[in-house]
Amino acid sequence: MTKSLRMIDEEIKLVDVIVYVLDSRAVKSCLTPEFEKRIANKKTIYVLNKIDLSDEKATKEWVKYFQNTNSDALAVNSTSSKSGAMIFDIAKKLCKERLDNFKSKGVKRQLRAMILGVPNSGKSTLTNNLAGSAKTTVGNRPGVTRGKQWVKVNDYFEVLDTPGTLYPKIEDIKIAHRLAFIGSIKDEILDRVDLAFYLVNELNALDKNILKIRFNIDNGLDGEETLNSIAKSRGYILKGSVPDITRASQALIDDFRKGRLGRISLERVDDN
């Protein structure tokens, strides 16, 4: 992460606009303090990604929240062809004064953008979407992009895809959990059963029927009861008729990440 931040510091002075990719299910948790300090004086486009997985109303509220004189926002599903096409037009609007200044001097100026975001937010997929072809390596897990990758979108726009970068130290446990829910923290370092307990609590706080509908279990159960019920419902049983809550935990986390529980936003603009 230190290496990624150093690279960002070296390149950010070369770009006109920041494209800040946020997972629309956990927007606040994706706002990395280390990024906020670095982009304070830069024109910024906030891209609320993975909108096929998040609550539509909550996402619209976030788009409105980020729209001001120095920034703009749009909601996309970066796996959908040409869904990011408006980014170039927004970049031109935000940088109009700068472009007009170059034009008055007879200079044809190419816009350059830096794409930032936490791991697995969809940065590389968005870059390929903009370019219209697979120019960068993508994957549904954190840590796929290892270094900087400049990609030409058209004759007037070039973007720099950067490695996903987390907080150097995550002090808020709720933020850590939410980043883990959306796959921004590597599964290999997590206790999936503990993570599933916390996810159960979050989902029940939103709507006690989410898990009932998906897994055909009683609603409002606590974490352990829920995982036991999911295991029994799915037939995940170990020797001695013991429910396999590890497998049930993985099923729950996978279902959330893939949208099988419905379109869910864990954070809203007016949350404390």
Disulfide bonds with the S-S distance in Angstrom:
none
